[in-house]
Amino acid sequence: MSERAAPFYCPYCGDEDLRPSDEGHGAWECGACNRAFRLKFLGLLTRGLQRADHEGDERI
Ligand SMILES: [Zn+2]
């Protein structure tokens, strides 16, 4: 099972110009602020799943 989480916005500048990075899976590059970052799945929360819309600011 592969981890595929696509961010909607750059966590640093909030731009949507994101593209997958060559660094490996979970790695993304922001074209706006030129940062690279990695998403990592930590586990499920005990409170269960909650759908976050685009408006929602997912703070992990
Ligand atoms: Zn950015």
N, CA, C, O and the ligand as a Tripos MOL2 file, in Angstrom:
@<TRIPOS>MOLECULE
protein
  241   239    61     0     0
PROTEIN
NO_CHARGES

@<TRIPOS>ATOM
      1 N           0.8470   -1.1910    0.0000 N.3       1 MET1
      2 CA          0.0000    0.0000    0.0000 C.3       1 MET1
      3 C           0.8840    1.2420    0.0000 C.2       1 MET1
      4 O           1.7180    1.4390    0.8840 O.2       1 MET1
      5 N           0.6800    2.0490   -0.9930 N.am      2 SER2
      6 CA          1.5210    3.2300   -1.1110 C.3       2 SER2
      7 C           0.8690    4.4180   -0.4290 C.2       2 SER2
      8 O          -0.3540    4.5570   -0.3950 O.2       2 SER2
      9 N           1.7080    5.2490    0.1010 N.am      3 GLU3
     10 CA          1.2070    6.4770    0.7030 C.3       3 GLU3
     11 C           1.1140    7.5290   -0.3880 C.2       3 GLU3
     12 O           2.1200    7.9540   -0.9550 O.2       3 GLU3
     13 N          -0.0850    7.9290   -0.6630 N.am      4 ARG4
     14 CA         -0.2310    9.0080   -1.6340 C.3       4 ARG4
     15 C          -1.1230   10.0760   -1.0470 C.2       4 ARG4
     16 O          -2.3480    9.9560   -1.0330 O.2       4 ARG4
     17 N          -0.5030   11.0930   -0.5770 N.am      5 ALA5
     18 CA         -1.2420   12.2180   -0.0400 C.3       5 ALA5
     19 C          -0.8640   13.4490   -0.8370 C.2       5 ALA5
     20 O           0.3010   13.8450   -0.8790 O.2       5 ALA5
     21 N          -1.8420   14.0420   -1.4580 N.am      6 ALA6
     22 CA         -1.5710   15.2200   -2.2610 C.3       6 ALA6
     23 C          -1.9850   16.4720   -1.5020 C.2       6 ALA6
     24 O          -3.1620   16.6410   -1.1830 O.2       6 ALA6
     25 N          -1.0560   17.3280   -1.2180 N.am      7 PRO7
     26 CA         -1.4020   18.5700   -0.5350 C.3       7 PRO7
     27 C          -2.0890   19.5330   -1.4870 C.2       7 PRO7
     28 O          -1.7760   19.5690   -2.6770 O.2       7 PRO7
     29 N          -3.0010   20.2910   -0.9770 N.am      8 PHE8
     30 CA         -3.6820   21.2900   -1.8010 C.3       8 PHE8
     31 C          -2.8980   22.5900   -1.8320 C.2       8 PHE8
     32 O          -2.8490   23.2880   -2.8450 O.2       8 PHE8
     33 N          -2.2960   22.8920   -0.7130 N.am      9 TYR9
     34 CA         -1.5760   24.1590   -0.6080 C.3       9 TYR9
     35 C          -0.2020   23.9240    0.0020 C.2       9 TYR9
     36 O           0.0110   23.0010    0.7870 O.2       9 TYR9
     37 N           0.6960   24.7740   -0.3810 N.am     10 CYS10
     38 CA          2.0070   24.7370    0.2420 C.3      10 CYS10
     39 C           1.8710   25.1030    1.7130 C.2      10 CYS10
     40 O           1.2590   26.1230    2.0320 O.2      10 CYS10
     41 N           2.4210   24.3060    2.6130 N.am     11 PRO11
     42 CA          2.3050   24.6230    4.0450 C.3      11 PRO11
     43 C           3.1340   25.8290    4.4550 C.2      11 PRO11
     44 O           2.9960   26.3170    5.5760 O.2      11 PRO11
     45 N           3.9830   26.3120    3.5780 N.am     12 TYR12
     46 CA          4.8520   27.4260    3.9370 C.3      12 TYR12
     47 C           4.3500   28.7580    3.4000 C.2      12 TYR12
     48 O           4.3540   29.7650    4.1080 O.2      12 TYR12
     49 N           3.9180   28.7540    2.1440 N.am     13 CYS13
     50 CA          3.4700   30.0240    1.5780 C.3      13 CYS13
     51 C           1.9960   29.9900    1.1900 C.2      13 CYS13
     52 O           1.4140   31.0310    0.8850 O.2      13 CYS13
     53 N           1.3840   28.8020    1.2000 N.am     14 GLY14
     54 CA         -0.0400   28.7210    0.9110 C.3      14 GLY14
     55 C          -0.3770   28.6910   -0.5620 C.2      14 GLY14
     56 O          -1.5540   28.7100   -0.9210 O.2      14 GLY14
     57 N           0.6070   28.6450   -1.4120 N.am     15 ASP15
     58 CA          0.3330   28.6330   -2.8390 C.3      15 ASP15
     59 C          -0.0960   27.2390   -3.2920 C.2      15 ASP15
     60 O           0.1400   26.2400   -2.6130 O.2      15 ASP15
     61 N          -0.7310   27.2080   -4.4560 N.am     16 GLU16
     62 CA         -1.2120   25.9200   -4.9780 C.3      16 GLU16
     63 C          -0.3000   25.3530   -6.0480 C.2      16 GLU16
     64 O          -0.6120   24.3190   -6.6390 O.2      16 GLU16
     65 N           0.7910   25.9900   -6.3010 N.am     17 ASP17
     66 CA          1.6910   25.5500   -7.3610 C.3      17 ASP17
     67 C           2.6100   24.4430   -6.8380 C.2      17 ASP17
     68 O           3.8140   24.6340   -6.6710 O.2      17 ASP17
     69 N           2.0110   23.2960   -6.5910 N.am     18 LEU18
     70 CA          2.7650   22.1810   -6.0310 C.3      18 LEU18
     71 C           2.9830   21.1140   -7.0890 C.2      18 LEU18
     72 O           2.1200   20.8700   -7.9330 O.2      18 LEU18
     73 N           4.1200   20.4980   -7.0340 N.am     19 ARG19
     74 CA          4.4060   19.3910   -7.9490 C.3      19 ARG19
     75 C           5.1940   18.3250   -7.2040 C.2      19 ARG19
     76 O           5.9340   18.6330   -6.2690 O.2      19 ARG19
     77 N           5.0360   17.0750   -7.6150 N.am     20 PRO20
     78 CA          5.7890   16.0060   -6.9580 C.3      20 PRO20
     79 C           7.2870   16.2160   -7.1260 C.2      20 PRO20
     80 O           7.7510   16.6500   -8.1800 O.2      20 PRO20
     81 N           8.0130   15.9120   -6.1050 N.am     21 SER21
     82 CA          9.4590   16.0920   -6.1490 C.3      21 SER21
     83 C          10.1460   14.7980   -6.5560 C.2      21 SER21
     84 O           9.5840   13.7110   -6.4190 O.2      21 SER21
     85 N          11.3430   14.9260   -7.0470 N.am     22 ASP22
     86 CA         12.1390   13.7530   -7.3990 C.3      22 ASP22
     87 C          12.7030   13.0620   -6.1700 C.2      22 ASP22
     88 O          13.2800   11.9780   -6.2550 O.2      22 ASP22
     89 N          12.5270   13.7020   -5.0420 N.am     23 GLU23
     90 CA         13.1250   13.1780   -3.8170 C.3      23 GLU23
     91 C          12.5010   11.8750   -3.3540 C.2      23 GLU23
     92 O          13.0390   11.2000   -2.4760 O.2      23 GLU23
     93 N          11.3820   11.5270   -3.9350 N.am     24 GLY24
     94 CA         10.7430   10.2840   -3.5270 C.3      24 GLY24
     95 C           9.2860   10.4980   -3.2070 C.2      24 GLY24
     96 O           8.7710   11.6090   -3.3260 O.2      24 GLY24
     97 N           8.6240    9.4390   -2.8040 N.am     25 HIS25
     98 CA          7.1990    9.5740   -2.5640 C.3      25 HIS25
     99 C           6.9410   10.4040   -1.3140 C.2      25 HIS25
    100 O           7.6680   10.3300   -0.3230 O.2      25 HIS25
    101 N           5.9110   11.1700   -1.3990 N.am     26 GLY26
    102 CA          5.5680   12.0550   -0.2920 C.3      26 GLY26
    103 C           6.3060   13.3770   -0.3460 C.2      26 GLY26
    104 O           6.0680   14.2600    0.4780 O.2      26 GLY26
    105 N           7.1990   13.5180   -1.3090 N.am     27 ALA27
    106 CA          7.9630   14.7520   -1.4030 C.3      27 ALA27
    107 C           7.3410   15.6580   -2.4630 C.2      27 ALA27
    108 O           6.9590   15.2090   -3.5440 O.2      27 ALA27
    109 N           7.2510   16.9130   -2.1330 N.am     28 TRP28
    110 CA          6.6290   17.8880   -3.0250 C.3      28 TRP28
    111 C           7.4840   19.1290   -3.0990 C.2      28 TRP28
    112 O           8.2580   19.4460   -2.1960 O.2      28 TRP28
    113 N           7.3160   19.8170   -4.2090 N.am     29 GLU29
    114 CA          8.0240   21.0760   -4.3860 C.3      29 GLU29
    115 C           7.0190   22.1750   -4.6480 C.2      29 GLU29
    116 O           6.0370   21.9820   -5.3650 O.2      29 GLU29
    117 N           7.2690   23.3030   -4.0720 N.am     30 CYS30
    118 CA          6.4060   24.4550   -4.2900 C.3      30 CYS30
    119 C           7.0820   25.3800   -5.2940 C.2      30 CYS30
    120 O           8.2180   25.8130   -5.0980 O.2      30 CYS30
    121 N           6.3660   25.6710   -6.3640 N.am     31 GLY31
    122 CA          6.9220   26.5320   -7.3850 C.3      31 GLY31
    123 C           6.8970   27.9920   -6.9980 C.2      31 GLY31
    124 O           7.5900   28.8120   -7.6020 O.2      31 GLY31
    125 N           6.1070   28.3220   -6.0000 N.am     32 ALA32
    126 CA          5.9800   29.7210   -5.6170 C.3      32 ALA32
    127 C           7.0980   30.1550   -4.6780 C.2      32 ALA32
    128 O           7.6990   31.2130   -4.8650 O.2      32 ALA32
    129 N           7.3740   29.3390   -3.6720 N.am     33 CYS33
    130 CA          8.3980   29.7410   -2.6980 C.3      33 CYS33
    131 C           9.6530   28.8890   -2.8300 C.2      33 CYS33
    132 O          10.6270   29.0820   -2.1020 O.2      33 CYS33
    133 N           9.6200   27.9460   -3.7670 N.am     34 ASN34
    134 CA         10.8190   27.1520   -4.0630 C.3      34 ASN34
    135 C          11.2480   26.2600   -2.9130 C.2      34 ASN34
    136 O          12.4250   25.9260   -2.7770 O.2      34 ASN34
    137 N          10.2860   25.8790   -2.0880 N.am     35 ARG35
    138 CA         10.6110   24.9770   -0.9870 C.3      35 ARG35
    139 C          10.2640   23.5480   -1.3840 C.2      35 ARG35
    140 O           9.3720   23.3130   -2.2000 O.2      35 ARG35
    141 N          10.9620   22.6260   -0.8100 N.am     36 ALA36
    142 CA         10.6280   21.2160   -0.9470 C.3      36 ALA36
    143 C          10.2840   20.6820    0.4360 C.2      36 ALA36
    144 O          10.9110   21.0330    1.4360 O.2      36 ALA36
    145 N           9.2810   19.8330    0.4620 N.am     37 PHE37
    146 CA          8.8830   19.2800    1.7640 C.3      37 PHE37
    147 C           8.3550   17.8790    1.5530 C.2      37 PHE37
    148 O           8.0960   17.4600    0.4250 O.2      37 PHE37
    149 N           8.2030   17.1750    2.6240 N.am     38 ARG38
    150 CA          7.7570   15.7990    2.5530 C.3      38 ARG38
    151 C           6.5420   15.6040    3.4470 C.2      38 ARG38
    152 O           6.4970   16.0760    4.5830 O.2      38 ARG38
    153 N           5.5690   14.9010    2.9090 N.am     39 LEU39
    154 CA          4.4030   14.5340    3.6980 C.3      39 LEU39
    155 C           4.6170   13.1440    4.2840 C.2      39 LEU39
    156 O           5.0830   12.2290    3.6050 O.2      39 LEU39
    157 N           4.2780   13.0110    5.5170 N.am     40 LYS40
    158 CA          4.4360   11.7170    6.1530 C.3      40 LYS40
    159 C           3.1660   11.3430    6.9020 C.2      40 LYS40
    160 O           2.6280   12.1160    7.6950 O.2      40 LYS40
    161 N           2.7210   10.1580    6.6280 N.am     41 PHE41
    162 CA          1.5390    9.6540    7.3160 C.3      41 PHE41
    163 C           1.9470    9.1360    8.6820 C.2      41 PHE41
    164 O           2.7990    8.2540    8.7960 O.2      41 PHE41
    165 N           1.3400    9.6840    9.7080 N.am     42 LEU42
    166 CA          1.7420    9.3160   11.0630 C.3      42 LEU42
    167 C           0.8740    8.2310   11.6530 C.2      42 LEU42
    168 O           1.3360    7.4570   12.4910 O.2      42 LEU42
    169 N          -0.3660    8.1610   11.2370 N.am     43 GLY43
    170 CA         -1.2700    7.1690   11.8060 C.3      43 GLY43
    171 C          -2.6680    7.7330   11.9110 C.2      43 GLY43
    172 O          -2.9020    8.9100   11.6370 O.2      43 GLY43
    173 N          -3.5660    6.9050   12.2990 N.am     44 LEU44
    174 CA         -4.9490    7.3370   12.4140 C.3      44 LEU44
    175 C          -5.2100    7.9200   13.7890 C.2      44 LEU44
    176 O          -4.6580    7.4780   14.7960 O.2      44 LEU44
    177 N          -6.0600    8.9150   13.7960 N.am     45 LEU45
    178 CA         -6.4540    9.5090   15.0650 C.3      45 LEU45
    179 C          -7.5770    8.6910   15.6890 C.2      45 LEU45
    180 O          -8.3660    8.0560   14.9890 O.2      45 LEU45
    181 N          -7.6330    8.7160   16.9630 N.am     46 THR46
    182 CA         -8.6420    7.9100   17.6450 C.3      46 THR46
    183 C         -10.0400    8.4510   17.4180 C.2      46 THR46
    184 O         -11.0200    7.7210   17.5630 O.2      46 THR46
    185 N         -10.1420    9.7270   17.0620 N.am     47 ARG47
    186 CA        -11.4760   10.2930   16.8760 C.3      47 ARG47
    187 C         -12.0830    9.9160   15.5310 C.2      47 ARG47
    188 O         -13.2490   10.2170   15.2750 O.2      47 ARG47
    189 N         -11.3180    9.2690   14.6770 N.am     48 GLY48
    190 CA        -11.8570    8.8020   13.4160 C.3      48 GLY48
    191 C         -11.6060    9.7720   12.2810 C.2      48 GLY48
    192 O         -10.9300   10.7890   12.4350 O.2      48 GLY48
    193 N         -12.1650    9.4280   11.1460 N.am     49 LEU49
    194 CA        -11.9320   10.2200    9.9510 C.3      49 LEU49
    195 C         -12.7980   11.4680    9.9290 C.2      49 LEU49
    196 O         -13.9640   11.4610   10.3230 O.2      49 LEU49
    197 N         -12.1820   12.5330    9.4530 N.am     50 GLN50
    198 CA        -12.9270   13.7600    9.2220 C.3      50 GLN50
    199 C         -12.5300   14.2960    7.8680 C.2      50 GLN50
    200 O         -11.3480   14.4480    7.5600 O.2      50 GLN50
    201 N         -13.5200   14.5740    7.0800 N.am     51 ARG51
    202 CA        -13.2200   15.1170    5.7620 C.3      51 ARG51
    203 C         -12.8810   16.5860    5.8810 C.2      51 ARG51
    204 O         -13.6390   17.3790    6.4390 O.2      51 ARG51
    205 N         -11.7470   16.9210    5.3570 N.am     52 ALA52
    206 CA        -11.3530   18.3270    5.3620 C.3      52 ALA52
    207 C         -11.5480   18.8860    3.9660 C.2      52 ALA52
    208 O         -11.0220   18.3420    2.9950 O.2      52 ALA52
    209 N         -12.2750   19.9320    3.8650 N.am     53 ASP53
    210 CA        -12.4860   20.5650    2.5700 C.3      53 ASP53
    211 C         -11.3300   21.5020    2.2640 C.2      53 ASP53
    212 O         -10.3920   21.6470    3.0480 O.2      53 ASP53
    213 N         -11.4230   22.1220    1.1220 N.am     54 HIS54
    214 CA        -10.3550   23.0310    0.7390 C.3      54 HIS54
    215 C         -10.2430   24.1850    1.7300 C.2      54 HIS54
    216 O          -9.1600   24.7130    1.9830 O.2      54 HIS54
    217 N         -11.3680   24.5500    2.2700 N.am     55 GLU55
    218 CA        -11.3710   25.6760    3.1950 C.3      55 GLU55
    219 C         -10.6550   25.3110    4.4900 C.2      55 GLU55
    220 O         -10.0090   26.1490    5.1190 O.2      55 GLU55
    221 N         -10.7810   24.0700    4.8670 N.am     56 GLY56
    222 CA        -10.2270   23.6540    6.1470 C.3      56 GLY56
    223 C          -8.7070   23.7070    6.1500 C.2      56 GLY56
    224 O          -8.0560   23.2650    5.2030 O.2      56 GLY56
    225 N          -8.1780   24.2280    7.1740 N.am     57 ASP57
    226 CA         -6.7480   24.2970    7.3170 C.3      57 ASP57
    227 C          -6.3040   23.0990    8.1370 C.2      57 ASP57
    228 O          -6.4840   23.0600    9.3540 O.2      57 ASP57
    229 N          -5.7340   22.1400    7.4660 N.am     58 GLU58
    230 CA         -5.3540   20.9210    8.1730 C.3      58 GLU58
    231 C          -4.0880   21.1660    8.9630 C.2      58 GLU58
    232 O          -3.0000   21.2580    8.3960 O.2      58 GLU58
    233 N          -4.2230   21.2680   10.2120 N.am     59 ARG59
    234 CA         -3.0370   21.4250   11.0590 C.3      59 ARG59
    235 C          -2.7430   20.0770   11.7000 C.2      59 ARG59
    236 O          -3.5570   19.5250   12.4400 O.2      59 ARG59
    237 N          -1.5890   19.5770   11.4020 N.am     60 ILE60
    238 CA         -1.2270   18.2670   11.9400 C.3      60 ILE60
    239 C          -0.2050   18.4620   13.0490 C.2      60 ILE60
    240 O           0.2470   17.4880   13.6510 O.2      60 ILE60
    241 ZN          5.3280   27.5540   -1.1050 Zn       61 ZN61
@<TRIPOS>BOND
     1     1     2 1
     2     2     3 1
     3     3     4 2
     4     3     5 am
     5     5     6 1
     6     6     7 1
     7     7     8 2
     8     7     9 am
     9     9    10 1
    10    10    11 1
    11    11    12 2
    12    11    13 am
    13    13    14 1
    14    14    15 1
    15    15    16 2
    16    15    17 am
    17    17    18 1
    18    18    19 1
    19    19    20 2
    20    19    21 am
    21    21    22 1
    22    22    23 1
    23    23    24 2
    24    23    25 am
    25    25    26 1
    26    26    27 1
    27    27    28 2
    28    27    29 am
    29    29    30 1
    30    30    31 1
    31    31    32 2
    32    31    33 am
    33    33    34 1
    34    34    35 1
    35    35    36 2
    36    35    37 am
    37    37    38 1
    38    38    39 1
    39    39    40 2
    40    39    41 am
    41    41    42 1
    42    42    43 1
    43    43    44 2
    44    43    45 am
    45    45    46 1
    46    46    47 1
    47    47    48 2
    48    47    49 am
    49    49    50 1
    50    50    51 1
    51    51    52 2
    52    51    53 am
    53    53    54 1
    54    54    55 1
    55    55    56 2
    56    55    57 am
    57    57    58 1
    58    58    59 1
    59    59    60 2
    60    59    61 am
    61    61    62 1
    62    62    63 1
    63    63    64 2
    64    63    65 am
    65    65    66 1
    66    66    67 1
    67    67    68 2
    68    67    69 am
    69    69    70 1
    70    70    71 1
    71    71    72 2
    72    71    73 am
    73    73    74 1
    74    74    75 1
    75    75    76 2
    76    75    77 am
    77    77    78 1
    78    78    79 1
    79    79    80 2
    80    79    81 am
    81    81    82 1
    82    82    83 1
    83    83    84 2
    84    83    85 am
    85    85    86 1
    86    86    87 1
    87    87    88 2
    88    87    89 am
    89    89    90 1
    90    90    91 1
    91    91    92 2
    92    91    93 am
    93    93    94 1
    94    94    95 1
    95    95    96 2
    96    95    97 am
    97    97    98 1
    98    98    99 1
    99    99   100 2
   100    99   101 am
   101   101   102 1
   102   102   103 1
   103   103   104 2
   104   103   105 am
   105   105   106 1
   106   106   107 1
   107   107   108 2
   108   107   109 am
   109   109   110 1
   110   110   111 1
   111   111   112 2
   112   111   113 am
   113   113   114 1
   114   114   115 1
   115   115   116 2
   116   115   117 am
   117   117   118 1
   118   118   119 1
   119   119   120 2
   120   119   121 am
   121   121   122 1
   122   122   123 1
   123   123   124 2
   124   123   125 am
   125   125   126 1
   126   126   127 1
   127   127   128 2
   128   127   129 am
   129   129   130 1
   130   130   131 1
   131   131   132 2
   132   131   133 am
   133   133   134 1
   134   134   135 1
   135   135   136 2
   136   135   137 am
   137   137   138 1
   138   138   139 1
   139   139   140 2
   140   139   141 am
   141   141   142 1
   142   142   143 1
   143   143   144 2
   144   143   145 am
   145   145   146 1
   146   146   147 1
   147   147   148 2
   148   147   149 am
   149   149   150 1
   150   150   151 1
   151   151   152 2
   152   151   153 am
   153   153   154 1
   154   154   155 1
   155   155   156 2
   156   155   157 am
   157   157   158 1
   158   158   159 1
   159   159   160 2
   160   159   161 am
   161   161   162 1
   162   162   163 1
   163   163   164 2
   164   163   165 am
   165   165   166 1
   166   166   167 1
   167   167   168 2
   168   167   169 am
   169   169   170 1
   170   170   171 1
   171   171   172 2
   172   171   173 am
   173   173   174 1
   174   174   175 1
   175   175   176 2
   176   175   177 am
   177   177   178 1
   178   178   179 1
   179   179   180 2
   180   179   181 am
   181   181   182 1
   182   182   183 1
   183   183   184 2
   184   183   185 am
   185   185   186 1
   186   186   187 1
   187   187   188 2
   188   187   189 am
   189   189   190 1
   190   190   191 1
   191   191   192 2
   192   191   193 am
   193   193   194 1
   194   194   195 1
   195   195   196 2
   196   195   197 am
   197   197   198 1
   198   198   199 1
   199   199   200 2
   200   199   201 am
   201   201   202 1
   202   202   203 1
   203   203   204 2
   204   203   205 am
   205   205   206 1
   206   206   207 1
   207   207   208 2
   208   207   209 am
   209   209   210 1
   210   210   211 1
   211   211   212 2
   212   211   213 am
   213   213   214 1
   214   214   215 1
   215   215   216 2
   216   215   217 am
   217   217   218 1
   218   218   219 1
   219   219   220 2
   220   219   221 am
   221   221   222 1
   222   222   223 1
   223   223   224 2
   224   223   225 am
   225   225   226 1
   226   226   227 1
   227   227   228 2
   228   227   229 am
   229   229   230 1
   230   230   231 1
   231   231   232 2
   232   231   233 am
   233   233   234 1
   234   234   235 1
   235   235   236 2
   236   235   237 am
   237   237   238 1
   238   238   239 1
   239   239   240 2
@<TRIPOS>SUBSTRUCTURE
     1 MET1         2 RESIDUE 1 A MET
     2 SER2         6 RESIDUE 1 A SER
     3 GLU3        10 RESIDUE 1 A GLU
     4 ARG4        14 RESIDUE 1 A ARG
     5 ALA5        18 RESIDUE 1 A ALA
     6 ALA6        22 RESIDUE 1 A ALA
     7 PRO7        26 RESIDUE 1 A PRO
     8 PHE8        30 RESIDUE 1 A PHE
     9 TYR9        34 RESIDUE 1 A TYR
    10 CYS10       38 RESIDUE 1 A CYS
    11 PRO11       42 RESIDUE 1 A PRO
    12 TYR12       46 RESIDUE 1 A TYR
    13 CYS13       50 RESIDUE 1 A CYS
    14 GLY14       54 RESIDUE 1 A GLY
    15 ASP15       58 RESIDUE 1 A ASP
    16 GLU16       62 RESIDUE 1 A GLU
    17 ASP17       66 RESIDUE 1 A ASP
    18 LEU18       70 RESIDUE 1 A LEU
    19 ARG19       74 RESIDUE 1 A ARG
    20 PRO20       78 RESIDUE 1 A PRO
    21 SER21       82 RESIDUE 1 A SER
    22 ASP22       86 RESIDUE 1 A ASP
    23 GLU23       90 RESIDUE 1 A GLU
    24 GLY24       94 RESIDUE 1 A GLY
    25 HIS25       98 RESIDUE 1 A HIS
    26 GLY26      102 RESIDUE 1 A GLY
    27 ALA27      106 RESIDUE 1 A ALA
    28 TRP28      110 RESIDUE 1 A TRP
    29 GLU29      114 RESIDUE 1 A GLU
    30 CYS30      118 RESIDUE 1 A CYS
    31 GLY31      122 RESIDUE 1 A GLY
    32 ALA32      126 RESIDUE 1 A ALA
    33 CYS33      130 RESIDUE 1 A CYS
    34 ASN34      134 RESIDUE 1 A ASN
    35 ARG35      138 RESIDUE 1 A ARG
    36 ALA36      142 RESIDUE 1 A ALA
    37 PHE37      146 RESIDUE 1 A PHE
    38 ARG38      150 RESIDUE 1 A ARG
    39 LEU39      154 RESIDUE 1 A LEU
    40 LYS40      158 RESIDUE 1 A LYS
    41 PHE41      162 RESIDUE 1 A PHE
    42 LEU42      166 RESIDUE 1 A LEU
    43 GLY43      170 RESIDUE 1 A GLY
    44 LEU44      174 RESIDUE 1 A LEU
    45 LEU45      178 RESIDUE 1 A LEU
    46 THR46      182 RESIDUE 1 A THR
    47 ARG47      186 RESIDUE 1 A ARG
    48 GLY48      190 RESIDUE 1 A GLY
    49 LEU49      194 RESIDUE 1 A LEU
    50 GLN50      198 RESIDUE 1 A GLN
    51 ARG51      202 RESIDUE 1 A ARG
    52 ALA52      206 RESIDUE 1 A ALA
    53 ASP53      210 RESIDUE 1 A ASP
    54 HIS54      214 RESIDUE 1 A HIS
    55 GLU55      218 RESIDUE 1 A GLU
    56 GLY56      222 RESIDUE 1 A GLY
    57 ASP57      226 RESIDUE 1 A ASP
    58 GLU58      230 RESIDUE 1 A GLU
    59 ARG59      234 RESIDUE 1 A ARG
    60 ILE60      238 RESIDUE 1 A ILE
    61 ZN61       241 GROUP 0 **** ****
